[in-house]
Amino acid sequence: MLPRLIYIFIFLISLSTIALWWPVNDSVCNSEAFLASNTTKFQVEASKVVVQPWHGKHKSYGIFMIPDEYKKAPFFVLTVKGAGNYCSKQFGYRKKIDNIVAQPGTYLLRKFIRTRTSVRLILQGLYFQINDKKNWTLTFPQVKVD
């Protein structure tokens, strides 16, 4: 009976390790190449950050206030210090999120990091780093204003 429990314990530890530390890259562009390029970029810091993965999925995110002209940007890169870079396309322009209201000429965008990523960073002692809104940025390619 004891050897069976040991095997089950090892299996559960292995499964949780894989779930928390397995790198996943589902970006829509090469964020590293874009950030390293000499192209003109627009960067904005988060207005608010919520990191509460113990409340379930979709509880680790930043809210960004972005000028309206960047609605036409083909993609952007979310950078979270310690968590890495995530390239994504825009959708869902909102004027109010979590009691934050967009100023005239801007819209709000909420961007998430994976729950397992935030849990891993918290377990590594980086909670205060990822909970600091200065460590969350969105980088857009410069758009041409018509």
OpenMM code with the backbone's topology and positions (N, CA, C; nanometers):
from openmm import Vec3, app, unit

residues = "MET LEU PRO ARG LEU ILE TYR ILE PHE ILE PHE LEU ILE SER LEU SER THR ILE ALA LEU TRP TRP PRO VAL ASN ASP SER VAL CYS ASN SER GLU ALA PHE LEU ALA SER ASN THR THR LYS PHE GLN VAL GLU ALA SER LYS VAL VAL VAL GLN PRO TRP HIS GLY LYS HIS LYS SER TYR GLY ILE PHE MET ILE PRO ASP GLU TYR LYS LYS ALA PRO PHE PHE VAL LEU THR VAL LYS GLY ALA GLY ASN TYR CYS SER LYS GLN PHE GLY TYR ARG LYS LYS ILE ASP ASN ILE VAL ALA GLN PRO GLY THR TYR LEU LEU ARG LYS PHE ILE ARG THR ARG THR SER VAL ARG LEU ILE LEU GLN GLY LEU TYR PHE GLN ILE ASN ASP LYS LYS ASN TRP THR LEU THR PHE PRO GLN VAL LYS VAL ASP".split()
positions = [
    Vec3(0.0817, -0.1199, 0.0000),
    Vec3(0.0000, 0.0000, 0.0000),
    Vec3(0.0866, 0.1271, 0.0000),
    Vec3(0.1931, 0.1257, 0.0801),
    Vec3(0.2796, 0.2429, 0.0890),
    Vec3(0.3485, 0.2749, -0.0436),
    Vec3(0.4020, 0.1756, -0.1180),
    Vec3(0.4641, 0.2094, -0.2471),
    Vec3(0.3652, 0.2739, -0.3444),
    Vec3(0.2407, 0.2302, -0.3415),
    Vec3(0.1394, 0.2883, -0.4297),
    Vec3(0.1163, 0.4360, -0.3948),
    Vec3(0.1110, 0.4683, -0.2677),
    Vec3(0.0933, 0.6073, -0.2252),
    Vec3(0.2128, 0.6932, -0.2654),
    Vec3(0.3306, 0.6364, -0.2588),
    Vec3(0.4514, 0.7095, -0.3001),
    Vec3(0.4445, 0.7413, -0.4485),
    Vec3(0.4045, 0.6432, -0.5307),
    Vec3(0.3924, 0.6661, -0.6751),
    Vec3(0.2856, 0.7711, -0.7064),
    Vec3(0.1753, 0.7665, -0.6364),
    Vec3(0.0694, 0.8660, -0.6570),
    Vec3(0.1191, 1.0042, -0.6177),
    Vec3(0.1899, 1.0140, -0.5067),
    Vec3(0.2450, 1.1418, -0.4621),
    Vec3(0.3443, 1.1980, -0.5642),
    Vec3(0.4329, 1.1140, -0.6139),
    Vec3(0.5304, 1.1578, -0.7144),
    Vec3(0.4588, 1.2026, -0.8413),
    Vec3(0.3563, 1.1297, -0.8812),
    Vec3(0.2793, 1.1674, -0.9994),
    Vec3(0.2134, 1.3047, -0.9817),
    Vec3(0.1521, 1.3277, -0.8675),
    Vec3(0.0860, 1.4563, -0.8426),
    Vec3(0.1857, 1.5719, -0.8376),
    Vec3(0.3004, 1.5503, -0.7770),
    Vec3(0.4048, 1.6535, -0.7738),
    Vec3(0.4537, 1.6821, -0.9149),
    Vec3(0.4749, 1.5787, -0.9937),
    Vec3(0.5205, 1.5971, -1.1326),
    Vec3(0.4167, 1.6724, -1.2143),
    Vec3(0.2913, 1.6362, -1.1996),
    Vec3(0.1840, 1.7013, -1.2732),
    Vec3(0.1728, 1.8493, -1.2374),
    Vec3(0.1808, 1.8818, -1.1107),
    Vec3(0.1723, 2.0221, -1.0698),
    Vec3(0.2950, 2.1002, -1.1156),
    Vec3(0.4106, 2.0377, -1.1148),
    Vec3(0.5325, 2.1041, -1.1635),
    Vec3(0.5198, 2.1363, -1.3119),
    Vec3(0.4727, 2.0417, -1.3889),
    Vec3(0.4545, 2.0649, -1.5318),
    Vec3(0.3520, 2.1759, -1.5556),
    Vec3(0.2416, 2.1735, -1.4840),
    Vec3(0.1367, 2.2737, -1.5027),
    Vec3(0.1842, 2.4144, -1.4684),
    Vec3(0.2686, 2.4279, -1.3674),
    Vec3(0.3125, 2.5606, -1.3253),
    Vec3(0.4325, 2.6128, -1.4034),
    Vec3(0.5224, 2.5263, -1.4447),
    Vec3(0.6459, 2.5730, -1.5061),
    Vec3(0.6581, 2.5476, -1.6553),
    Vec3(0.5625, 2.4826, -1.7184),
    Vec3(0.5700, 2.4540, -1.8613),
    Vec3(0.5572, 2.5834, -1.9394),
    Vec3(0.6547, 2.6176, -2.0236),
    Vec3(0.6449, 2.7420, -2.0994),
    Vec3(0.5417, 2.7292, -2.2115),
    Vec3(0.4578, 2.8300, -2.2229),
    Vec3(0.3564, 2.8319, -2.3275),
    Vec3(0.3746, 2.9603, -2.4058),
    Vec3(0.3820, 2.9482, -2.5373),
    Vec3(0.3961, 3.0665, -2.6213),
    Vec3(0.2908, 3.0603, -2.7302),
    Vec3(0.1827, 3.1356, -2.7127),
    Vec3(0.0780, 3.1404, -2.8137),
    Vec3(0.0640, 3.2814, -2.8699),
    Vec3(0.1758, 3.3521, -2.8796),
    Vec3(0.1765, 3.4884, -2.9305),
    Vec3(0.1424, 3.4913, -3.0789),
    Vec3(0.0893, 3.6059, -3.1216),
    Vec3(0.0539, 3.6233, -3.2624),
    Vec3(0.1660, 3.6905, -3.3411),
    Vec3(0.2758, 3.7233, -3.2742),
    Vec3(0.3897, 3.7827, -3.3433),
    Vec3(0.5171, 3.7495, -3.2650),
    Vec3(0.6296, 3.7879, -3.3197),
    Vec3(0.7575, 3.7681, -3.2528),
    Vec3(0.7844, 3.8918, -3.1670),
    Vec3(0.7465, 3.8861, -3.0413),
    Vec3(0.7569, 4.0034, -2.9536),
    Vec3(0.9010, 4.0467, -2.9310),
    Vec3(0.9918, 3.9516, -2.9175),
    Vec3(1.1324, 3.9864, -2.8931),
    Vec3(1.1905, 4.0648, -3.0104),
    Vec3(1.1609, 4.0201, -3.1322),
    Vec3(1.2115, 4.0900, -3.2503),
    Vec3(1.1508, 4.2292, -3.2612),
    Vec3(1.0225, 4.2416, -3.2327),
    Vec3(0.9568, 4.3723, -3.2386),
    Vec3(1.0157, 4.4676, -3.1356),
    Vec3(1.0314, 4.4228, -3.0118),
    Vec3(1.0841, 4.5101, -2.9066),
    Vec3(1.2291, 4.5508, -2.9331),
    Vec3(1.3071, 4.4629, -2.9969),
    Vec3(1.4470, 4.4927, -3.0256),
    Vec3(1.4649, 4.5765, -3.1522),
    Vec3(1.3618, 4.5873, -3.2345),
    Vec3(1.3737, 4.6586, -3.3616),
    Vec3(1.3849, 4.8090, -3.3407),
    Vec3(1.4256, 4.8780, -3.4459),
    Vec3(1.4408, 5.0235, -3.4413),
    Vec3(1.3141, 5.0977, -3.4809),
    Vec3(1.2041, 5.0264, -3.5009),
    Vec3(1.0793, 5.0926, -3.5397),
    Vec3(1.0298, 5.1818, -3.4265),
    Vec3(0.9565, 5.2853, -3.4647),
    Vec3(0.9002, 5.3768, -3.3653),
    Vec3(0.7872, 5.3058, -3.2916),
    Vec3(0.7887, 5.3188, -3.1601),
    Vec3(0.6906, 5.2494, -3.0768),
    Vec3(0.6229, 5.3480, -2.9816),
    Vec3(0.5025, 5.3118, -2.9395),
    Vec3(0.4308, 5.3852, -2.8362),
    Vec3(0.4135, 5.2911, -2.7182),
    Vec3(0.4466, 5.3387, -2.5978),
    Vec3(0.4412, 5.2543, -2.4792),
    Vec3(0.3566, 5.3209, -2.3716),
    Vec3(0.2755, 5.2411, -2.3025),
    Vec3(0.1904, 5.2924, -2.1961),
    Vec3(0.1975, 5.1973, -2.0761),
    Vec3(0.2012, 5.2563, -1.9556),
    Vec3(0.2006, 5.1773, -1.8323),
    Vec3(0.0573, 5.1498, -1.7893),
    Vec3(0.0403, 5.0499, -1.7068),
    Vec3(-0.0920, 5.0128, -1.6566),
    Vec3(-0.1480, 5.1217, -1.5655),
    Vec3(-0.2786, 5.1397, -1.5729),
    Vec3(-0.3479, 5.2299, -1.4807),
    Vec3(-0.3828, 5.1582, -1.3514),
    Vec3(-0.4046, 5.0287, -1.3624),
    Vec3(-0.4387, 4.9475, -1.2456),
    Vec3(-0.3934, 4.8046, -1.2720),
    Vec3(-0.3500, 4.7356, -1.1663),
    Vec3(-0.3093, 4.5948, -1.1756),
    Vec3(-0.3831, 4.5166, -1.0681),
    Vec3(-0.4337, 4.4007, -1.1061),
    Vec3(-0.4976, 4.3084, -1.0119),
    Vec3(-0.4248, 4.1758, -1.0230),
    Vec3(-0.3689, 4.1277, -0.9122),
    Vec3(-0.3025, 3.9975, -0.9083),
    Vec3(-0.3605, 3.9212, -0.7897),
    Vec3(-0.4632, 3.8394, -0.8188),
    Vec3(-0.5306, 3.7605, -0.7161),
    Vec3(-0.5641, 3.6220, -0.7713),
    Vec3(-0.4626, 3.5441, -0.8097),
    Vec3(-0.4910, 3.4140, -0.8722),
    Vec3(-0.5631, 3.3168, -0.7804),
    Vec3(-0.5608, 3.3373, -0.6499),
    Vec3(-0.6297, 3.2498, -0.5567),
    Vec3(-0.7813, 3.2650, -0.5696),
    Vec3(-0.8292, 3.3674, -0.6418),
    Vec3(-0.9724, 3.3845, -0.6682),
    Vec3(-1.0161, 3.3139, -0.7955),
    Vec3(-0.9249, 3.2454, -0.8633),
    Vec3(-0.9598, 3.1690, -0.9830),
    Vec3(-0.9018, 3.2289, -1.1090),
    Vec3(-0.9494, 3.1762, -1.2234),
    Vec3(-0.8996, 3.2212, -1.3538),
    Vec3(-0.9349, 3.3676, -1.3772),
    Vec3(-0.8532, 3.4316, -1.4570),
    Vec3(-0.8757, 3.5696, -1.5013),
    Vec3(-0.8747, 3.6698, -1.3861),
    Vec3(-0.7882, 3.6473, -1.2896),
    Vec3(-0.7745, 3.7411, -1.1777),
    Vec3(-0.6335, 3.7974, -1.1685),
    Vec3(-0.5586, 3.7900, -1.2789),
    Vec3(-0.4252, 3.8512, -1.2868),
    Vec3(-0.4206, 3.9316, -1.4156),
    Vec3(-0.4393, 4.0629, -1.4028),
    Vec3(-0.4488, 4.1463, -1.5223),
    Vec3(-0.4088, 4.2900, -1.4936),
    Vec3(-0.3828, 4.3613, -1.6022),
    Vec3(-0.3563, 4.5042, -1.5961),
    Vec3(-0.4589, 4.5769, -1.6816),
    Vec3(-0.4931, 4.6977, -1.6409),
    Vec3(-0.5856, 4.7817, -1.7174),
    Vec3(-0.5054, 4.9002, -1.7699),
    Vec3(-0.5179, 4.9248, -1.8997),
    Vec3(-0.4395, 5.0272, -1.9672),
    Vec3(-0.5315, 5.1298, -2.0332),
    Vec3(-0.4941, 5.2580, -2.0252),
    Vec3(-0.5662, 5.3656, -2.0919),
    Vec3(-0.4858, 5.4043, -2.2158),
    Vec3(-0.5470, 5.3870, -2.3324),
    Vec3(-0.4761, 5.3998, -2.4594),
    Vec3(-0.5436, 5.5052, -2.5464),
    Vec3(-0.4667, 5.5907, -2.6143),
    Vec3(-0.5260, 5.6883, -2.7064),
    Vec3(-0.6038, 5.6188, -2.8189),
    Vec3(-0.7140, 5.6816, -2.8613),
    Vec3(-0.8028, 5.6222, -2.9614),
    Vec3(-0.7334, 5.5855, -3.0923),
    Vec3(-0.6308, 5.6597, -3.1324),
    Vec3(-0.5670, 5.6304, -3.2615),
    Vec3(-0.4989, 5.4934, -3.2650),
    Vec3(-0.4760, 5.4318, -3.1503),
    Vec3(-0.4105, 5.3007, -3.1471),
    Vec3(-0.5100, 5.1854, -3.1615),
    Vec3(-0.6383, 5.2171, -3.1821),
    Vec3(-0.7358, 5.1120, -3.2138),
    Vec3(-0.7007, 5.0454, -3.3462),
    Vec3(-0.6304, 5.1175, -3.4332),
    Vec3(-0.5945, 5.0653, -3.5649),
    Vec3(-0.4633, 4.9865, -3.5632),
    Vec3(-0.3963, 4.9798, -3.4512),
    Vec3(-0.2687, 4.9071, -3.4436),
    Vec3(-0.2936, 4.7583, -3.4688),
    Vec3(-0.2097, 4.6942, -3.5510),
    Vec3(-0.2323, 4.5533, -3.5841),
    Vec3(-0.2070, 4.4575, -3.4671),
    Vec3(-0.1242, 4.4977, -3.3712),
    Vec3(-0.0924, 4.4142, -3.2560),
    Vec3(-0.0289, 4.5023, -3.1493),
    Vec3(-0.0051, 4.4443, -3.0334),
    Vec3(0.0705, 4.5109, -2.9274),
    Vec3(0.1417, 4.4034, -2.8480),
    Vec3(0.2368, 4.4458, -2.7664),
    Vec3(0.3127, 4.3531, -2.6823),
    Vec3(0.2921, 4.3925, -2.5371),
    Vec3(0.2414, 4.2990, -2.4586),
    Vec3(0.2295, 4.3170, -2.3144),
    Vec3(0.3585, 4.2682, -2.2518),
    Vec3(0.4203, 4.3533, -2.1711),
    Vec3(0.5416, 4.3157, -2.0998),
    Vec3(0.5149, 4.3271, -1.9502),
    Vec3(0.5378, 4.2173, -1.8800),
    Vec3(0.5257, 4.2158, -1.7346),
    Vec3(0.6610, 4.1724, -1.6811),
    Vec3(0.7235, 4.2598, -1.6039),
    Vec3(0.8568, 4.2309, -1.5513),
    Vec3(0.8528, 4.1022, -1.4693),
    Vec3(0.9354, 4.0079, -1.5094),
    Vec3(0.9401, 3.8781, -1.4433),
    Vec3(0.8590, 3.7722, -1.5147),
    Vec3(0.7509, 3.8133, -1.5824),
    Vec3(0.6637, 3.7167, -1.6499),
    Vec3(0.6935, 3.7048, -1.7980),
    Vec3(0.7546, 3.8067, -1.8582),
    Vec3(0.7886, 3.8003, -1.9994),
    Vec3(0.7038, 3.8906, -2.0866),
    Vec3(0.7073, 3.8614, -2.2176),
    Vec3(0.6369, 3.9409, -2.3181),
    Vec3(0.5314, 3.8554, -2.3860),
    Vec3(0.4174, 3.9167, -2.4134),
    Vec3(0.3080, 3.8483, -2.4794),
    Vec3(0.2558, 3.9358, -2.5918),
    Vec3(0.2557, 3.8834, -2.7117),
    Vec3(0.2084, 3.9571, -2.8271),
    Vec3(0.0613, 3.9214, -2.8504),
    Vec3(-0.0206, 4.0216, -2.8807),
    Vec3(-0.1631, 3.9972, -2.8943),
    Vec3(-0.2260, 4.0969, -2.9904),
    Vec3(-0.3465, 4.0640, -3.0377),
    Vec3(-0.4257, 4.1561, -3.1183),
    Vec3(-0.5328, 4.2182, -3.0304),
    Vec3(-0.5774, 4.3352, -3.0697),
    Vec3(-0.6771, 4.4063, -2.9912),
    Vec3(-0.8184, 4.3609, -3.0246),
    Vec3(-0.9035, 4.3652, -2.9250),
    Vec3(-1.0468, 4.3531, -2.9436),
    Vec3(-1.1127, 4.4012, -2.8156),
    Vec3(-1.2324, 4.4515, -2.8261),
    Vec3(-1.3062, 4.4941, -2.7083),
    Vec3(-1.2617, 4.6262, -2.6507),
    Vec3(-1.3010, 4.7354, -2.7159),
    Vec3(-1.2667, 4.8695, -2.6659),
    Vec3(-1.3723, 4.9101, -2.5650),
    Vec3(-1.3290, 4.9448, -2.4455),
    Vec3(-1.4253, 4.9787, -2.3404),
    Vec3(-1.3935, 5.1158, -2.2829),
    Vec3(-1.4958, 5.1768, -2.2274),
    Vec3(-1.4810, 5.3088, -2.1652),
    Vec3(-1.4765, 5.2999, -2.0124),
    Vec3(-1.5176, 5.1849, -1.9552),
    Vec3(-1.5142, 5.1693, -1.8094),
    Vec3(-1.4847, 5.0237, -1.7748),
    Vec3(-1.3849, 5.0045, -1.6879),
    Vec3(-1.3487, 4.8719, -1.6366),
    Vec3(-1.3091, 4.8890, -1.4902),
    Vec3(-1.3671, 4.8084, -1.4024),
    Vec3(-1.3312, 4.8098, -1.2594),
    Vec3(-1.3292, 4.9510, -1.2002),
    Vec3(-1.4302, 5.0281, -1.2247),
    Vec3(-1.4445, 5.1654, -1.1729),
    Vec3(-1.3396, 5.2621, -1.2267),
    Vec3(-1.2689, 5.2261, -1.3326),
    Vec3(-1.1783, 5.3182, -1.4011),
    Vec3(-1.2503, 5.3637, -1.5268),
    Vec3(-1.2609, 5.4934, -1.5454),
    Vec3(-1.3292, 5.5499, -1.6613),
    Vec3(-1.2250, 5.6116, -1.7537),
    Vec3(-1.2382, 5.5807, -1.8831),
    Vec3(-1.1439, 5.6334, -1.9820),
    Vec3(-1.1604, 5.7841, -1.9960),
    Vec3(-1.0498, 5.8539, -2.0087),
    Vec3(-1.0529, 5.9975, -2.0327),
    Vec3(-1.0966, 6.0207, -2.1776),
    Vec3(-1.1443, 6.1413, -2.2098),
    Vec3(-1.1843, 6.1695, -2.3484),
    Vec3(-1.0680, 6.1446, -2.4450),
    Vec3(-1.0983, 6.0777, -2.5567),
    Vec3(-0.9965, 6.0475, -2.6563),
    Vec3(-0.9160, 5.9230, -2.6267),
    Vec3(-0.9585, 5.8454, -2.5264),
    Vec3(-0.8893, 5.7214, -2.4910),
    Vec3(-0.9903, 5.6086, -2.4742),
    Vec3(-0.9391, 5.4888, -2.4671),
    Vec3(-1.0206, 5.3718, -2.4351),
    Vec3(-0.9408, 5.2845, -2.3393),
    Vec3(-1.0093, 5.1895, -2.2773),
    Vec3(-0.9451, 5.1011, -2.1802),
    Vec3(-0.9291, 4.9612, -2.2382),
    Vec3(-0.8202, 4.8994, -2.2018),
    Vec3(-0.7909, 4.7632, -2.2454),
    Vec3(-0.7445, 4.6849, -2.1237),
    Vec3(-0.8038, 4.5676, -2.1027),
    Vec3(-0.7634, 4.4809, -1.9916),
    Vec3(-0.6877, 4.3628, -2.0516),
    Vec3(-0.5646, 4.3418, -2.0042),
    Vec3(-0.4821, 4.2319, -2.0541),
    Vec3(-0.4430, 4.1413, -1.9378),
    Vec3(-0.4580, 4.0119, -1.9623),
    Vec3(-0.4358, 3.9097, -1.8606),
    Vec3(-0.3003, 3.8414, -1.8787),
    Vec3(-0.2474, 3.7918, -1.7676),
    Vec3(-0.1406, 3.6922, -1.7752),
    Vec3(-0.2022, 3.5637, -1.7211),
    Vec3(-0.1428, 3.4531, -1.7562),
    Vec3(-0.1975, 3.3237, -1.7137),
    Vec3(-0.1951, 3.3107, -1.5616),
    Vec3(-0.2980, 3.2453, -1.5110),
    Vec3(-0.3071, 3.2220, -1.3673),
    Vec3(-0.1869, 3.1420, -1.3191),
    Vec3(-0.1474, 3.0389, -1.3942),
    Vec3(-0.0332, 2.9583, -1.3510),
    Vec3(0.0960, 3.0383, -1.3522),
    Vec3(0.1061, 3.1364, -1.4439),
    Vec3(0.2249, 3.2220, -1.4456),
    Vec3(0.2286, 3.3087, -1.3213),
    Vec3(0.1155, 3.3677, -1.2858),
    Vec3(0.1142, 3.4521, -1.1658),
    Vec3(0.1378, 3.3691, -1.0396),
    Vec3(0.0828, 3.2480, -1.0335),
    Vec3(0.1071, 3.1607, -0.9177),
    Vec3(0.2554, 3.1261, -0.9081),
    Vec3(0.3167, 3.0926, -1.0233),
    Vec3(0.4594, 3.0588, -1.0237),
    Vec3(0.5433, 3.1762, -0.9741),
    Vec3(0.5109, 3.2977, -1.0208),
    Vec3(0.5870, 3.4154, -0.9785),
    Vec3(0.5669, 3.4462, -0.8302),
    Vec3(0.4463, 3.4248, -0.7812),
    Vec3(0.4206, 3.4457, -0.6382),
    Vec3(0.5011, 3.3455, -0.5555),
    Vec3(0.5039, 3.2194, -0.6012),
    Vec3(0.5808, 3.1172, -0.5289),
    Vec3(0.7305, 3.1460, -0.5326),
    Vec3(0.7753, 3.2203, -0.6334),
    Vec3(0.9160, 3.2587, -0.6422),
    Vec3(0.9446, 3.3871, -0.5629),
    Vec3(0.8431, 3.4416, -0.4960),
    Vec3(0.8620, 3.5599, -0.4132),
    Vec3(0.8517, 3.6910, -0.4893),
    Vec3(0.7887, 3.6907, -0.6056),
    Vec3(0.7811, 3.8114, -0.6888),
    Vec3(0.6430, 3.8764, -0.6871),
    Vec3(0.5630, 3.8513, -0.5840),
    Vec3(0.4281, 3.9081, -0.5797),
    Vec3(0.4300, 4.0603, -0.5901),
    Vec3(0.5135, 4.1259, -0.5126),
    Vec3(0.5143, 4.2722, -0.5132),
    Vec3(0.5650, 4.3274, -0.6458),
    Vec3(0.6505, 4.2535, -0.7135),
    Vec3(0.6994, 4.2960, -0.8446),
    Vec3(0.5872, 4.2905, -0.9491),
    Vec3(0.5129, 4.1809, -0.9538),
    Vec3(0.4074, 4.1723, -1.0549),
    Vec3(0.2817, 4.2496, -1.0146),
    Vec3(0.2713, 4.2889, -0.8896),
    Vec3(0.1566, 4.3682, -0.8450),
    Vec3(0.1818, 4.5185, -0.8595),
    Vec3(0.2987, 4.5572, -0.9064),
    Vec3(0.3337, 4.6977, -0.9256),
    Vec3(0.2985, 4.7389, -1.0682),
    Vec3(0.2114, 4.8380, -1.0823),
    Vec3(0.1650, 4.8771, -1.2163),
    Vec3(0.2760, 4.9357, -1.3034),
    Vec3(0.3855, 4.9787, -1.2441),
    Vec3(0.4991, 5.0283, -1.3239),
    Vec3(0.5691, 4.9153, -1.3996),
    Vec3(0.5467, 4.7919, -1.3571),
    Vec3(0.6099, 4.6768, -1.4211),
    Vec3(0.5244, 4.6151, -1.5313),
    Vec3(0.4100, 4.6759, -1.5623),
    Vec3(0.3216, 4.6301, -1.6693),
    Vec3(0.3189, 4.7378, -1.7775),
    Vec3(0.3591, 4.7015, -1.8995),
    Vec3(0.3546, 4.7974, -2.0103),
    Vec3(0.2969, 4.7320, -2.1352),
    Vec3(0.2306, 4.8151, -2.2153),
    Vec3(0.1870, 4.7751, -2.3492),
    Vec3(0.2693, 4.8554, -2.4478),
    Vec3(0.3203, 4.7891, -2.5501),
    Vec3(0.3990, 4.8552, -2.6529),
    Vec3(0.3301, 4.8337, -2.7867),
    Vec3(0.3009, 4.9436, -2.8551),
    Vec3(0.2341, 4.9413, -2.9845),
    Vec3(0.3304, 4.9872, -3.0923),
    Vec3(0.3162, 4.9348, -3.2152),
    Vec3(0.3897, 4.9971, -3.3246),
    Vec3(0.3265, 5.1325, -3.3528),
    Vec3(0.4066, 5.2286, -3.3903),
    Vec3(0.3539, 5.3635, -3.4196),
    Vec3(0.2555, 5.3534, -3.5361),
    Vec3(0.1360, 5.4115, -3.5194),
    Vec3(0.0367, 5.4093, -3.6265),
    Vec3(0.0401, 5.5400, -3.7035),
    Vec3(0.0060, 5.5323, -3.8300),
    Vec3(-0.0001, 5.6525, -3.9136),
    Vec3(-0.1376, 5.7154, -3.8972),
    Vec3(-0.1379, 5.8428, -3.8608),
    Vec3(-0.2632, 5.9148, -3.8420),
    Vec3(-0.3022, 5.9746, -3.9771),
    Vec3(-0.4232, 5.9396, -4.0216),
    Vec3(-0.4704, 5.9913, -4.1509),
    Vec3(-0.5345, 6.1267, -4.1380),
] * unit.nanometer
topology = app.Topology()
chain = topology.addChain("A")
for resn in residues:
    res = topology.addResidue(resn, chain)
    for name in ("N", "CA", "C"):
        topology.addAtom(name, app.Element.getBySymbol(name[0]), res)
